[in-house]
């Protein structure tokens, strides 16, 4: 059995105010292509990245890109407190995304070979 390297990405910036969300999701997809086991934790405004009803007119839809990353195998979780504070619940997020506690993030950190914080 192959022992994959584990990468955790912490994304704290939401979409469309900067390119951090696009960069984070792009790195996740590329890392999966290169054989990494990728986990992504969305924190603070980063929880908006998995909002399902994004409809940007002139920007790439980072929510759709995130769905693709999930389909490729990324494990994506968002902070429960951050999501709740922004009115986001399980019905509002992309398919395959999850809303969980910071305890899950701590576990991700423990299991990771590399951690990439994208804080902005």
C-alpha positions in Angstrom: 0.0 0.0 0.0 1.3 3.4 -1.0 2.0 5.9 1.8 1.0 9.3 0.5 2.4 12.5 1.8 -0.2 14.5 3.7 -0.8 18.2 3.0 -3.1 20.4 5.1 -4.1 23.8 3.7 -5.5 26.4 6.1 -7.4 29.0 4.1 -8.5 32.2 6.0 -9.5 34.4 3.1 -12.7 34.4 1.3 -13.2 34.5 -2.5 -13.2 37.5 -4.8 -11.6 40.1 -2.4 -8.2 38.7 -3.4 -6.8 35.7 -5.2 -5.9 33.7 -2.0 -8.9 31.4 -2.3 -8.2 30.7 -5.9 -4.5 30.0 -5.1 -5.4 27.7 -2.2 -7.8 25.6 -4.2 -5.4 25.5 -7.1 -2.6 24.3 -4.9 -4.9 21.6 -3.5 -5.8 20.3 -6.9 -2.2 20.3 -8.1 -1.0 18.5 -5.0 -3.7 15.8 -5.5 -2.4 15.4 -9.1 1.1 14.9 -7.7 -0.1 12.2 -5.3 -0.7 14.1 -2.0 -3.5 13.3 0.4 -4.9 16.9 0.7 -7.0 18.3 3.6 -8.2 21.8 3.6 -9.6 23.7 6.6 -11.6 26.9 5.9 -11.4 29.4 8.7 -12.6 33.0 9.3 -13.8 34.4 5.9 -12.4 31.3 4.2 -15.7 29.6 5.0 -17.2 31.5 2.2 -15.2 29.4 -0.3 -17.5 26.4 0.1 -20.7 28.5 -0.2 -22.7 26.7 -2.9 -24.6 29.6 -4.5 -21.7 31.7 -5.7 -22.3 33.5 -9.0 -19.5 35.8 -9.9 -19.8 37.5 -13.3 -16.2 38.3 -14.1 -14.2 36.0 -11.8 -13.7 32.3 -11.9 -16.2 30.5 -9.6 -14.0 29.3 -6.7 -16.9 27.3 -5.3 -17.0 25.2 -8.5 -13.2 24.8 -8.3 -13.5 23.6 -4.8 -16.1 21.1 -5.8 -13.7 19.8 -8.4 -10.9 19.5 -5.7 -13.4 17.5 -3.5 -14.2 15.2 -6.4 -10.5 14.6 -6.9 -10.2 13.6 -3.3 -9.6 16.7 -1.1 -11.1 16.5 2.4 -12.6 20.0 2.9 -13.9 21.2 6.2 -15.0 24.6 7.5 -15.0 26.0 11.0 -18.3 25.6 12.7 -18.2 28.8 14.7 -17.0 30.9 11.7 -19.7 29.4 9.5 -22.4 29.9 12.0 -21.3 33.6 12.6 -21.7 34.2 8.8 -25.1 32.4 8.6 -23.7 29.5 6.6 -25.1 26.0 7.4 -24.8 22.5 5.9 -27.6 23.4 3.3 -25.5 26.3 2.0 -22.3 24.5 1.1 -21.0 22.6 -1.9 -21.4 18.9 -2.2 -18.8 17.0 -0.3 -17.9 19.9 2.0 -18.3 19.7 5.7 -18.7 22.0 8.7 -16.8 20.8 11.7 -15.1 22.0 14.8 -11.5 23.2 15.3 -10.8 19.8 16.9 -10.8 18.4 13.4 -8.3 21.0 12.3 -6.0 20.0 15.2 -6.2 16.3 14.1 -5.4 17.4 10.5 -2.3 19.2 11.8 -1.2 16.1 13.8 -1.5 13.9 10.7 0.1 16.2 8.2 3.6 16.1 6.7 3.2 19.7 5.5 1.0 22.6 6.5 0.4 25.5 4.2 -1.3 28.5 5.9 -2.9 31.0 3.5 -3.7 33.8 5.8 -3.7 36.9 3.6 
